[in-house]
Amino acid sequence: MDGFDRLPDSLILIVFNSISDIKALIRCRSVSKRFNSLVPQTESLSLKVDCVISPESDSDSLFTFFKSLLKSIHDLFNPDTKPTARNQTQNSPARILSQFHRIRDLQIELPAGDLKLEKGAAIKWRAEFGKSLKSCVILGFRRAANPEGNSAGAEIDFTGGLKTRVVWTISALIAASARHYLLNDVVKEHREMERLVLVDREGEGTVAMEKEGLRECREESRVAARGGECREESRVAARGGEWEEDGRRTVVPCVRMRMRHEQRVQLKNGVWIEDVTLVVVRPCSVGGDGEDAELALGAFGGGIDGEAVQVLLKNKSYLLEMNSF
């Protein structure tokens, strides 16, 4: 009997939860029969995608991008699988995670962000979801080309600048809704899950689902399954604010966008950024705007992002509304 044989299962599971990395845990299953039986009981998991299979076509499709990412992970875990045509579900997170039965906390990390931006521009966002979008906070800016310059004439380009900021906002919402769509099968299959986060290694965007949001998503799926509505009826309901996927992403409901802007901001480290924009997005069905500071600081509370957010929260805000899409 070795040292591990003397350890209780509960202690080994604490170790596995601390490891969390799915690739490492999959390898642990080959250590012994006991480890093989305990690894599926791990409750805290992290799935990191390391490589991307280049799409054969439609290179701009988010769904194709995600599918290729997840295929690489599936092939890693199932090396004997023959490269034949298969159902899309075999490349999904749900398929990869099917060997874990007690997931409570899951984080999936993609190797890159989704947005294609002009040189020098940066966008960061965090979206909370239930059955549909609950909130999204977006921070965008550009590195100042001339730190010593002044902001004279900044108002001249207000209209063009506003158009750019709206495009940034829509792009972030589309990326968030595509990621949420990707997670639906995972949510339905793992009913014990209490927290689910999808991030990317570049730190661009985060989709988060907490316990209540996960419950909403599962309940909506059960209602749809029992009702047996046709796809078109579900789509019409979605346009009225209910949850449903539109093509390969979740429908974004009618939203209200509270936007703040600062032409130039100097950070504490001496770096200048310009066209700094903060957008707090909520569904039109949710009343009140008093939580802007809480949402924004919760999404970008630290570092230079938090510093920029604190400056922008002091500025006048502009309200825009956007129909469901």
C-alpha positions in Angstrom: 0.0 0.0 0.0 1.5 3.4 -1.0 0.9 6.8 0.5 -2.0 7.7 -1.8 -3.9 4.5 -0.8 -4.0 5.8 2.8 -5.6 9.1 1.8 -9.4 9.4 1.9 -11.3 10.0 -1.3 -12.4 13.5 0.0 -8.8 14.6 0.3 -7.8 13.4 -3.2 -10.8 15.3 -4.6 -9.6 18.5 -2.9 -6.3 18.0 -4.7 -8.1 17.4 -8.0 -10.2 20.5 -7.5 -7.1 22.5 -6.9 -5.5 21.2 -10.2 -8.8 21.9 -12.1 -7.0 21.8 -15.5 -8.9 19.3 -17.6 -5.9 18.1 -19.6 -4.0 17.3 -16.4 -7.0 15.6 -14.9 -7.5 13.4 -18.0 -3.9 12.2 -17.6 -4.5 11.5 -13.9 -7.2 9.0 -14.9 -4.5 6.7 -16.3 -2.5 6.6 -13.0 -4.7 4.0 -11.3 -8.2 2.6 -11.2 -8.9 4.7 -8.1 -7.9 7.9 -9.8 -9.9 6.9 -12.9 -13.0 6.6 -10.7 -12.4 9.8 -8.8 -11.5 12.3 -11.5 -15.0 12.4 -12.9 -16.2 13.6 -9.5 -14.1 16.8 -9.7 -16.2 19.9 -9.1 -14.0 22.8 -10.2 -12.7 22.6 -13.8 -10.7 24.7 -16.2 -10.6 24.0 -19.9 -7.8 25.8 -21.8 -7.8 25.7 -25.5 -4.2 25.7 -26.8 -4.4 25.3 -30.6 -6.8 26.2 -33.4 -7.5 24.2 -36.5 -7.8 26.6 -39.4 -11.3 26.7 -40.8 -11.5 25.3 -44.3 -14.0 28.1 -45.3 -15.9 31.0 -43.9 -12.9 32.2 -42.0 -14.9 35.2 -40.5 -17.5 33.0 -38.9 -17.4 32.9 -35.1 -19.1 29.6 -35.0 -16.6 28.0 -37.4 -13.8 29.4 -35.2 -15.3 28.0 -32.0 -16.0 24.6 -33.7 -12.4 24.3 -34.8 -11.1 25.2 -31.4 -13.2 22.5 -29.7 -12.4 19.9 -32.3 -8.7 20.2 -31.4 -9.5 19.5 -27.8 -11.8 16.6 -28.6 -9.1 15.1 -30.7 -6.6 15.5 -27.9 -8.8 13.6 -25.5 -9.8 11.0 -28.1 -6.6 10.4 -30.1 -7.9 7.2 -31.7 -10.9 8.9 -33.3 -10.9 8.6 -37.1 -11.1 11.9 -39.0 -14.5 11.3 -40.6 -17.4 13.6 -40.9 -19.3 13.8 -37.6 -22.2 15.6 -35.9 -21.4 19.1 -34.6 -22.1 17.9 -31.0 -19.0 15.9 -31.0 -17.0 19.1 -31.2 -18.9 20.9 -28.4 -17.9 21.6 -24.9 -20.7 19.4 -23.7 -19.0 16.4 -25.5 -15.6 17.2 -24.0 -17.0 17.6 -20.5 -19.3 14.5 -20.6 -16.9 12.4 -18.5 -17.3 14.8 -15.6 -20.4 14.3 -13.5 -20.3 16.8 -10.7 -19.1 20.1 -12.2 -20.0 23.1 -10.1 -17.5 25.7 -11.2 -16.2 25.8 -14.8 -14.0 28.2 -16.7 -13.3 27.8 -20.4 -10.4 29.8 -21.9 -10.1 30.5 -25.6 -6.7 31.3 -27.1 -7.7 34.6 -28.6 -10.4 37.3 -28.7 -13.1 37.5 -31.4 -13.0 41.1 -32.6 -11.0 42.4 -35.6 -10.0 46.0 -34.7 -8.0 48.7 -36.3 -4.4 49.1 -35.2 -4.1 50.7 -31.9 -7.7 50.1 -30.8 -8.6 47.9 -27.8 -12.0 46.7 -26.6 -12.7 44.8 -23.4 -16.1 43.6 -22.3 -17.9 41.5 -19.7 -21.4 40.1 -20.3 -23.7 38.4 -17.8 -26.3 36.0 -19.1 -29.2 33.9 -17.9 -31.6 32.7 -20.6 -30.6 35.9 -22.5 -28.4 38.9 -21.9 -28.7 40.4 -18.4 -26.0 43.1 -18.8 -22.8 43.9 -20.7 -20.1 46.4 -19.9 -17.8 47.5 -22.7 -14.6 49.6 -22.5 -13.0 50.8 -25.6 -10.0 53.1 -26.4 -7.1 53.8 -28.6 -3.5 54.4 -27.8 -2.7 58.1 -28.3 -0.7 58.6 -31.4 0.7 61.9 -30.1 0.9 62.0 -26.3 2.1 65.6 -26.3 -0.7 66.8 -28.6 -3.9 68.5 -27.4 -7.5 67.7 -27.8 -8.5 70.8 -29.8 -11.1 70.1 -32.4 -12.3 66.9 -30.6 -15.9 67.8 -31.0 -15.5 68.1 -34.8 -15.5 64.4 -35.2 -18.2 63.7 -32.7 -20.6 62.1 -35.3 -17.9 59.8 -36.8 -16.6 59.0 -33.3 -20.1 58.0 -32.1 -20.6 55.7 -35.1 -17.3 54.0 -34.2 -18.4 53.5 -30.6 -21.7 52.1 -31.7 -19.9 49.6 -34.0 -17.6 48.7 -31.1 -20.7 48.0 -28.9 -22.6 45.9 -31.5 -19.4 43.9 -32.2 -19.0 43.1 -28.5 -22.6 42.1 -28.1 -22.4 39.8 -31.1 -19.3 38.2 -29.8 -20.9 37.7 -26.3 -24.1 36.2 -27.8 -22.1 33.8 -29.9 -20.2 32.6 -26.8 -23.4 32.2 -24.9 -24.9 30.1 -27.7 -21.8 27.9 -27.5 -22.4 27.2 -23.8 -26.1 26.1 -24.0 -25.4 22.4 -24.2 -23.0 22.6 -21.3 -25.6 24.3 -19.1 -28.3 21.8 -19.9 -26.1 18.7 -19.3 -24.6 19.8 -16.0 -27.4 20.6 -13.7 -25.2 20.9 -10.6 -23.2 23.7 -12.1 -23.3 27.0 -10.1 -20.9 29.1 -12.1 -19.7 29.2 -15.7 -17.2 31.6 -17.2 -15.9 31.8 -20.8 -12.8 34.0 -21.3 -10.0 34.4 -23.8 -6.3 34.5 -23.2 -6.0 38.0 -24.6 -8.4 39.3 -21.9 -10.8 40.8 -24.4 -14.1 39.4 -23.4 -15.8 37.4 -20.6 -19.2 35.7 -20.6 -20.4 34.8 -17.1 -23.3 32.8 -15.8 -24.0 32.6 -12.1 -26.3 30.2 -10.3 -29.5 32.1 -11.0 -28.7 32.7 -14.6 -27.9 29.0 -15.1 -31.2 28.1 -13.5 -33.1 30.4 -15.9 -31.4 28.9 -18.9 -32.2 25.3 -17.9 -35.8 26.2 -17.1 -36.3 27.9 -20.5 -34.8 24.8 -22.2 -37.2 22.5 -20.3 -40.2 24.7 -21.2 -39.3 24.8 -24.9 -38.8 21.0 -24.9 -42.2 20.4 -23.3 -44.1 22.8 -25.4 -42.7 21.5 -28.7 -43.0 24.9 -30.4 -41.8 25.1 -34.0 -38.6 27.0 -34.7 -40.3 30.0 -36.3 -42.6 30.5 -33.3 -39.7 30.3 -31.0 -37.8 32.9 -33.0 -40.8 35.2 -32.9 -41.0 34.9 -29.2 -37.3 35.6 -29.0 -37.8 38.8 -30.8 -40.2 39.8 -28.0 -37.5 39.3 -25.4 -37.5 35.5 -24.8 -34.5 33.2 -25.1 -33.7 31.5 -28.4 -30.8 31.1 -30.7 -30.7 33.0 -34.0 -28.5 31.0 -36.4 -25.4 30.4 -34.4 -25.8 32.9 -31.5 -28.3 33.8 -28.9 -30.6 36.6 -29.9 -29.7 40.0 -28.3 -32.9 41.5 -26.8 -33.9 45.1 -27.2 -31.3 46.9 -25.1 -30.7 50.3 -23.6 -27.1 51.6 -23.8 -25.7 54.2 -21.4 -22.6 55.6 -23.0 -19.8 57.8 -21.6 -16.9 59.2 -23.5 -13.6 61.1 -22.8 -11.5 62.3 -25.7 -8.2 61.8 -23.9 -7.2 60.3 -20.6 -3.7 60.2 -19.0 -3.2 57.2 -16.8 -1.1 57.1 -13.6 1.7 55.4 -15.5 2.0 58.3 -17.8 0.4 56.6 -20.8 -2.2 58.6 -22.8 -5.3 56.9 -24.3 -7.9 58.5 -26.5 -11.5 58.0 -27.7 -12.1 56.3 -24.3 -15.6 54.9 -24.2 -17.6 53.2 -21.5 -20.9 51.5 -22.4 -23.2 49.8 -19.9 -25.8 47.7 -21.7 -29.0 46.4 -20.2 -32.2 44.9 -21.7 -35.0 47.5 -22.1 -37.2 45.3 -19.9 -34.9 46.0 -16.9 -35.7 49.4 -15.3 -33.3 51.8 -13.6 -29.8 53.0 -14.3 -28.4 53.3 -10.8 -26.1 50.3 -11.0 -23.8 51.7 -13.7 -20.9 52.2 -11.3 -21.3 48.9 -9.6 -21.5 47.0 -12.9 -18.6 48.8 -14.5 -16.3 48.6 -11.5 -17.2 45.0 -11.0 -16.2 44.3 -14.6 -13.0 46.4 -14.7 -12.3 47.2 -11.1 -8.5 47.0 -11.1 -5.5 48.1 -13.1 -5.5 50.6 -15.9 -9.0 49.5 -17.0 -10.4 50.3 -13.6 -8.6 53.6 -13.6 -10.2 54.6 -17.0 -13.6 53.5 -15.8 -13.4 55.6 -12.7 -12.6 58.7 -14.9 -15.5 58.0 -17.2 -18.1 57.4 -14.5 -17.7 61.1 -13.6 -18.7 62.2 -17.1 -22.1 62.9 -18.6 -23.8 59.9 -20.1 -25.8 59.5 -23.3 -28.7 57.0 -23.6 -29.3 55.0 -26.8 -31.7 52.2 -27.5 -31.3 49.3 -29.9 -33.8 46.8 -31.2 -33.4 43.1 -30.8 -31.0 41.5 -33.3 
